[in-house]
Amino acid sequence: MTQPVAWYREVTRYQWLVLVIASLGWVFDAFEGQLYNITRADMLPALLHVAPDHASVKVWGERFLGIFLLGGTLGGWVFSSLADRWGRKPVMALTILCYSVFSGLTALATEVWHVGALRFLVAMGVGGEWAVGAALVAEVFPPRARERASVIFHATSVFGLWLAASVGLWVGSQWRYAYVVGVIPALLVFWVRAGLKEPEAWRTAKETKSDQLGSFRELLGDPRWRRRAIGGALLAMVGLATFWGVVIAGQDLSAALLKQLGDPNFGDKSKIAFGFIQTAGAGIGMLAFGPLSSRWGRRSTFAMMHVCALVMTIVICTVPFHFQSYALMLCLLPIFGFFAQGIHAGYALYFPELFPTHLRATGAGFCFNTGRILAAPVLIWLSAELKRVLDLRVAEMTLGMLFLVGLVVLPMLPETKGEDLPE
């Protein structure tokens, strides 16, 4: 019997190059997004002229996360549509410039509203880059390799989170220096312009459906695409609301436990616990989504991860505190990250599979970034209010119930395992 050829042996050198460039764009995308989470404990008290434990720091911290989601939504809508109209290459370069330049300008902020405005503009580039990269990888790779390549693309965000955590530890309380580093990704634009070419599928769509490229009217007017777009947006809303409201709380929960244990280095240790240890588990979870969905299907894999993410949210909020064990927290955080953040790789794989070539970036971008705006009220109002009036652990377990919403959404979406991309 002939042994099947490994999926990676079907991949050409150029296809690997596309994956590397798209992934680097997403690495720096995640880096720019996470810089704020890493630096806000020093930045906000300095700009608000209050003590680090002042209530306004927490309130503005949650509000700026919501503003970031709003900016990501607008950028995702605009740039994903432009990627279908103008092509993948020029729009990817434009989005990378957007998030790099405005992140760098944050180093010059002197008022709290400066940060809000600049985070909005950074988010526009962040929201647009993901949709372009996801569509590009899906279109360039052969069907059997697409499952692996798409989740590798999304999983590389872990390197962005590690980079942000490293920069945060390096600059310490000198938060402005972190945003100066944020300008560096702009150099990637030269490689994008030189190394990429437009996918054959997009060039064909440009010739045959030029009047329909990136059309929101068709996306939301055609019942088939509209149902997929709305379902995908609701699914992304669950993942993004729980990421910003629950997943990043791994750092806060670690700090809370260390404070109870009387550890004076709770700040740096909690950053390491979240930025490196929990994130390592998240990376493994994202890489695992492809093989799991190849075996079980997209929807079943999403369902399993949503359920396990809720269970692990409850576990990390209770078990380490009951046993007063930071070592136990460090063991549980990677498992929590595996499920709660591993879900996100499914979006890069699944959303481009839902839409035809002339709407692929637009549809994927609509799903992911409309999910941002739907998640924004959770952060601007619900998350901030719960964390203000409730104990942190109770608030996190309450927000963790959002994972159950994903189980309600999944039945309205199709199973795409083993199917060709729509044309």
C-alpha positions as CSV (number, residue, x, y, z in Angstrom):
1,M,0.0,0.0,0.0
2,T,1.3,3.4,-1.0
3,Q,1.9,5.7,2.0
4,P,0.2,9.1,1.7
5,V,2.6,12.0,1.1
6,A,3.0,14.4,4.1
7,W,1.1,17.6,3.6
8,Y,4.2,19.8,3.8
9,R,5.8,18.0,0.8
10,E,3.1,19.5,-1.4
11,V,4.1,23.1,-0.4
12,T,6.4,25.1,-2.8
13,R,9.1,27.5,-1.8
14,Y,6.9,30.5,-2.8
15,Q,4.0,29.2,-0.7
16,W,6.3,28.9,2.3
17,L,7.4,32.5,1.6
18,V,3.8,33.7,1.6
19,L,3.2,32.0,5.0
20,V,6.4,33.6,6.5
21,I,5.5,37.1,5.3
22,A,1.8,36.8,6.3
23,S,2.8,35.4,9.6
24,L,5.3,38.2,10.3
25,G,2.6,40.7,9.6
26,W,0.4,38.9,12.1
27,V,3.2,38.6,14.7
28,F,3.7,42.3,14.7
29,D,0.0,42.8,14.6
30,A,-0.4,40.9,17.8
31,F,2.7,42.7,19.2
32,E,1.2,46.1,18.6
33,G,-2.1,45.0,20.2
34,Q,-0.5,43.5,23.3
35,L,1.9,46.5,23.9
36,Y,-1.0,48.3,25.5
37,N,-1.9,45.5,27.9
38,I,1.8,45.2,28.9
39,T,2.4,48.9,29.5
40,R,-1.0,50.3,30.7
41,A,-0.2,49.7,34.4
42,D,2.6,52.3,34.1
43,M,1.2,54.5,31.3
44,L,-2.3,55.2,32.6
45,P,-1.4,56.4,36.1
46,A,1.3,58.7,34.5
47,L,-1.1,60.3,32.1
48,L,-4.1,60.4,34.5
49,H,-1.8,61.8,37.3
50,V,-3.2,59.3,39.9
51,A,-1.8,56.4,42.0
52,P,-1.5,53.0,40.2
53,D,-4.3,51.6,42.3
54,H,-6.7,54.4,41.6
55,A,-10.2,53.3,40.4
56,S,-9.9,55.4,37.2
57,V,-6.9,53.4,36.0
58,K,-9.0,50.2,35.8
59,V,-12.0,52.0,34.3
60,W,-9.9,53.7,31.5
61,G,-8.0,50.5,31.0
62,E,-11.2,48.7,30.1
63,R,-12.5,51.6,28.0
64,F,-9.3,51.7,25.9
65,L,-9.7,48.0,25.2
66,G,-13.2,48.7,23.9
67,I,-11.9,51.6,21.8
68,F,-9.3,49.3,20.3
69,L,-12.0,46.8,19.3
70,L,-14.0,49.7,17.7
71,G,-11.0,50.8,15.7
72,G,-10.3,47.2,14.7
73,T,-13.8,46.9,13.4
74,L,-13.7,50.0,11.2
75,G,-10.2,49.1,9.9
76,G,-11.2,45.5,9.3
77,W,-14.3,46.5,7.3
78,V,-12.4,49.1,5.2
79,F,-9.1,47.3,4.5
80,S,-10.7,43.9,3.9
81,S,-12.9,45.3,1.3
82,L,-10.0,47.2,-0.3
83,A,-8.0,43.9,-0.3
84,D,-10.7,42.3,-2.5
85,R,-10.8,45.4,-4.7
86,W,-7.1,46.5,-5.0
87,G,-5.4,43.2,-4.2
88,R,-3.8,41.5,-1.3
89,K,-0.3,42.9,-1.6
90,P,-0.8,46.7,-1.5
91,V,-3.4,46.5,1.3
92,M,-1.2,44.3,3.5
93,A,1.6,46.9,3.2
94,L,-0.8,49.7,4.0
95,T,-2.2,48.0,7.1
96,I,1.4,47.3,8.4
97,L,2.3,50.9,8.0
98,C,-0.9,52.0,9.8
99,Y,-0.3,50.0,12.9
100,S,3.4,50.7,13.1
101,V,3.4,54.4,12.6
102,F,0.5,55.2,15.0
103,S,2.0,52.8,17.6
104,G,5.2,54.7,17.4
105,L,3.4,58.0,17.9
106,T,2.0,56.8,21.2
107,A,5.4,57.3,22.7
108,L,4.7,61.1,22.3
109,A,1.4,61.0,24.1
110,T,1.0,63.6,26.9
111,E,-2.8,63.3,27.5
112,V,-5.0,60.3,28.1
113,W,-7.1,61.1,25.0
114,H,-4.0,60.9,22.9
115,V,-3.7,57.3,23.8
116,G,-7.4,56.6,23.0
117,A,-7.1,58.2,19.5
118,L,-3.8,56.5,18.6
119,R,-5.0,53.1,19.9
120,F,-8.0,53.5,17.6
121,L,-5.8,54.2,14.6
122,V,-3.4,51.3,15.5
123,A,-6.4,49.0,15.7
124,M,-7.5,50.0,12.2
125,G,-4.3,48.6,10.8
126,V,-4.5,45.6,13.1
127,G,-8.0,44.8,12.1
128,G,-7.3,45.0,8.4
129,E,-4.0,43.1,8.4
130,W,-5.5,39.9,9.8
131,A,-8.2,39.6,7.1
132,V,-5.7,40.1,4.3
133,G,-3.2,37.6,5.7
134,A,-5.9,34.9,6.3
135,A,-7.3,35.3,2.8
136,L,-3.8,35.2,1.2
137,V,-2.8,32.0,3.0
138,A,-6.1,30.3,2.2
139,E,-5.8,31.1,-1.5
140,V,-2.2,30.3,-2.0
141,F,-1.9,26.9,-0.3
142,P,-3.2,23.6,-1.8
143,P,-6.4,22.2,-0.1
144,R,-4.7,19.5,2.1
145,A,-2.0,22.0,3.4
146,R,-4.5,24.8,3.9
147,E,-5.7,23.5,7.3
148,R,-2.2,23.4,8.7
149,A,-0.9,26.6,7.0
150,S,-3.9,28.7,8.2
151,V,-3.5,27.7,11.9
152,I,0.3,28.1,11.7
153,F,-0.4,31.7,10.4
154,H,-2.7,32.5,13.3
155,A,-0.6,30.6,15.9
156,T,2.4,32.8,15.2
157,S,0.7,35.6,17.1
158,V,2.2,33.9,20.1
159,F,5.6,35.3,19.1
160,G,4.0,38.7,19.0
161,L,2.8,38.3,22.5
162,W,6.2,37.0,23.7
163,L,7.9,39.9,22.0
164,A,5.5,42.4,23.7
165,A,6.1,40.7,27.1
166,S,9.9,40.8,26.5
167,V,9.8,44.5,25.6
168,G,7.6,45.2,28.6
169,L,10.1,43.6,30.9
170,W,13.0,45.3,29.2
171,V,11.6,48.9,29.4
172,G,10.1,48.4,32.9
173,S,8.2,51.6,33.9
174,Q,9.6,53.5,31.0
175,W,6.6,52.7,28.8
176,R,7.3,55.2,26.1
177,Y,10.3,53.2,24.9
178,A,8.0,50.2,24.2
179,Y,6.1,52.2,21.6
180,V,9.3,53.4,20.0
181,V,10.0,49.7,19.3
182,G,6.6,49.5,17.8
183,V,7.8,51.4,14.7
184,I,10.1,48.6,13.7
185,P,7.4,46.5,11.9
186,A,7.2,49.2,9.2
187,L,10.4,47.7,7.7
188,L,8.4,44.6,6.8
189,V,6.6,46.6,4.2
190,F,9.6,46.5,1.9
191,W,9.6,42.7,1.9
192,V,5.8,42.6,1.3
193,R,6.2,44.8,-1.8
194,A,9.2,42.8,-3.1
195,G,8.2,39.2,-2.2
196,L,4.5,38.8,-2.8
197,K,2.4,38.5,-5.9
198,E,-1.3,38.4,-6.2
199,P,-3.0,34.9,-6.0
200,E,-4.2,33.4,-9.2
201,A,-7.7,33.1,-7.8
202,W,-7.9,36.8,-7.1
203,R,-6.6,37.7,-10.5
204,T,-9.3,35.6,-12.1
205,A,-12.0,37.2,-9.9
206,K,-10.6,40.6,-10.9
207,E,-11.2,39.8,-14.6
208,T,-14.6,38.1,-14.2
209,K,-16.3,39.8,-11.3
210,S,-14.6,43.2,-11.1
211,D,-17.9,44.9,-10.3
212,Q,-18.5,42.6,-7.3
213,L,-15.1,42.7,-5.7
214,G,-15.3,43.5,-2.0
215,S,-19.1,44.3,-2.2
216,F,-20.8,44.6,1.1
217,R,-24.1,44.8,-0.8
218,E,-23.5,41.3,-2.1
219,L,-22.1,39.9,1.1
220,L,-25.1,41.0,3.1
221,G,-27.7,40.9,0.4
222,D,-27.2,37.3,-0.8
223,P,-28.9,35.1,1.8
224,R,-26.2,32.4,1.6
225,W,-23.3,34.8,2.4
226,R,-25.3,36.9,4.8
227,R,-26.1,33.9,7.1
228,R,-22.4,32.9,7.1
229,A,-21.3,36.5,7.7
230,I,-23.6,37.0,10.7
231,G,-22.9,33.6,12.2
232,G,-19.1,34.1,11.8
233,A,-19.3,37.6,13.4
234,L,-21.2,36.1,16.4
235,L,-18.6,33.3,16.7
236,A,-15.8,35.8,16.6
237,M,-17.5,38.0,19.2
238,V,-17.4,35.2,21.7
239,G,-13.7,34.6,21.1
240,L,-12.7,38.3,21.2
241,A,-14.9,39.3,24.2
242,T,-13.5,36.4,26.2
243,F,-9.9,37.1,25.1
244,W,-9.9,40.7,26.3
245,G,-12.3,40.1,29.2
246,V,-11.1,36.6,30.4
247,V,-7.9,35.3,28.7
248,I,-5.7,38.3,29.5
249,A,-6.9,38.1,33.1
250,G,-4.4,35.3,33.6
251,Q,-2.0,38.1,34.4
252,D,-4.3,39.7,36.9
253,L,-5.2,36.4,38.6
254,S,-1.5,35.5,38.9
255,A,-0.8,38.9,40.5
256,A,-3.8,38.5,42.9
257,L,-2.5,35.1,44.0
258,L,1.0,36.3,44.4
259,K,-0.2,39.3,46.5
260,Q,-2.1,36.9,48.8
261,L,1.1,34.9,49.2
262,G,3.0,38.1,50.1
263,D,5.4,38.0,47.1
264,P,6.9,41.5,46.5
265,N,7.7,40.6,42.9
266,F,4.1,40.0,41.9
267,G,4.3,42.5,39.0
268,D,7.1,40.9,37.0
269,K,6.1,37.3,37.9
270,S,2.5,37.8,36.8
271,K,3.7,39.2,33.4
272,I,5.9,36.2,32.9
273,A,3.1,33.8,33.9
274,F,0.7,35.3,31.3
275,G,3.1,36.6,28.7
276,F,5.2,33.4,28.4
277,I,3.7,30.4,30.2
278,Q,0.0,30.8,29.5
279,T,0.8,32.0,26.0
280,A,2.9,28.9,25.3
281,G,-0.1,26.8,26.0
282,A,-2.2,29.1,23.7
283,G,0.3,28.6,20.9
284,I,0.1,24.8,21.2
285,G,-3.7,25.0,21.2
286,M,-3.8,27.1,18.0
287,L,-1.4,24.7,16.3
288,A,-3.6,21.8,17.4
289,F,-6.8,23.3,15.9
290,G,-5.8,22.3,12.3
291,P,-5.2,18.6,13.0
292,L,-8.2,18.4,15.3
293,S,-10.6,20.0,12.8
294,S,-9.2,17.8,10.1
295,R,-10.3,14.8,12.1
296,W,-13.5,16.0,13.8
297,G,-14.6,18.9,11.6
298,R,-14.5,22.6,12.2
299,R,-17.7,22.9,14.2
300,S,-17.1,20.0,16.5
301,T,-13.6,21.3,17.3
302,F,-15.0,24.8,18.1
303,A,-17.6,23.3,20.3
304,M,-15.1,21.2,22.3
305,M,-12.8,24.1,22.8
306,H,-15.6,26.4,24.0
307,V,-16.7,23.9,26.6
308,C,-13.2,23.2,27.8
309,A,-12.4,26.9,28.0
310,L,-15.3,27.5,30.3
311,V,-14.3,24.7,32.5
312,M,-10.7,25.9,32.7
313,T,-11.8,29.5,33.5
314,I,-13.6,28.2,36.6
315,V,-10.6,26.0,37.5
316,I,-8.0,28.8,37.4
317,C,-10.2,31.1,39.4
318,T,-10.7,28.6,42.2
319,V,-8.2,25.7,42.5
320,P,-4.9,27.6,42.8
321,F,-6.5,30.0,45.3
322,H,-7.9,27.1,47.4
323,F,-4.5,25.5,47.6
324,Q,-2.6,28.8,47.8
325,S,-0.2,27.5,45.2
326,Y,1.5,29.6,42.6
327,A,3.1,26.5,41.2
328,L,-0.3,25.0,40.6
329,M,-1.4,28.2,38.8
330,L,1.6,28.0,36.5
331,C,0.7,24.4,35.6
332,L,-3.0,25.3,34.9
333,L,-2.4,28.5,32.9
334,P,-1.1,26.7,29.7
335,I,-4.1,24.4,29.7
336,F,-6.4,27.4,30.1
337,G,-4.6,29.1,27.2
338,F,-4.7,26.0,25.1
339,F,-8.5,26.0,25.0
340,A,-9.5,29.6,25.6
341,Q,-7.1,31.1,23.1
342,G,-6.6,28.1,20.8
343,I,-10.1,28.8,19.5
344,H,-8.8,31.8,17.6
345,A,-6.8,29.8,15.1
346,G,-10.1,28.4,13.9
347,Y,-11.1,31.8,12.6
348,A,-8.1,32.0,10.3
349,L,-8.9,28.6,8.9
350,Y,-12.7,28.7,8.9
351,F,-13.7,32.2,7.9
352,P,-11.9,32.3,4.5
353,E,-13.6,28.9,3.7
354,L,-17.1,30.4,4.1
355,F,-16.8,32.9,1.2
356,P,-16.0,33.1,-2.6
357,T,-12.8,34.6,-3.9
358,H,-14.3,38.0,-4.7
359,L,-15.6,38.3,-1.2
360,R,-13.1,36.3,0.7
361,A,-11.2,39.0,2.5
362,T,-14.3,41.1,2.9
363,G,-16.2,38.2,4.4
364,A,-13.4,37.0,6.7
365,G,-12.8,40.6,7.7
366,F,-16.4,41.2,8.4
367,C,-16.7,38.1,10.6
368,F,-13.6,38.8,12.6
369,N,-14.0,42.6,12.9
370,T,-17.7,42.8,13.4
371,G,-17.0,40.4,16.2
372,R,-14.8,43.2,17.6
373,I,-17.6,45.8,17.7
374,L,-20.0,43.2,19.2
375,A,-17.4,42.5,21.8
376,A,-16.8,46.2,22.6
377,P,-19.8,46.7,24.9
378,V,-18.6,43.7,26.9
379,L,-15.4,45.5,27.7
380,I,-16.7,49.1,27.8
381,W,-19.6,48.3,30.1
382,L,-20.0,44.7,31.3
383,S,-16.4,43.7,32.0
384,A,-15.5,47.1,33.6
385,E,-18.6,47.1,35.7
386,L,-18.2,43.5,36.9
387,K,-14.6,44.0,37.8
388,R,-15.5,47.2,39.7
389,V,-18.3,45.7,41.9
390,L,-17.2,42.0,42.2
391,D,-14.2,40.1,43.3
392,L,-11.9,39.6,40.3
393,R,-12.4,35.8,40.4
394,V,-16.1,36.0,40.5
395,A,-16.1,38.6,37.7
396,E,-13.9,36.3,35.5
397,M,-16.1,33.2,36.1
398,T,-19.2,35.3,35.2
399,L,-17.6,36.6,32.0
400,G,-16.5,33.0,31.2
401,M,-20.1,32.0,30.7
402,L,-19.8,33.8,27.3
403,F,-18.1,30.7,26.0
404,L,-21.5,29.0,26.0
405,V,-22.8,31.5,23.5
406,G,-20.5,29.9,20.9
407,L,-22.4,26.6,21.3
408,V,-25.6,28.5,20.3
409,V,-24.0,30.1,17.2
410,L,-22.3,27.0,15.7
411,P,-25.5,25.3,14.4
412,M,-26.2,28.2,12.1
413,L,-22.9,27.8,10.2
414,P,-21.9,25.1,7.7
415,E,-19.3,22.4,8.1
416,T,-16.5,23.0,5.6
417,K,-14.2,20.1,6.3
418,G,-12.9,18.5,3.1
419,E,-14.6,21.1,0.8
420,D,-12.9,23.3,-1.8
421,L,-12.9,27.1,-1.3
422,P,-16.1,28.7,-2.8
423,E,-15.5,30.4,-6.1
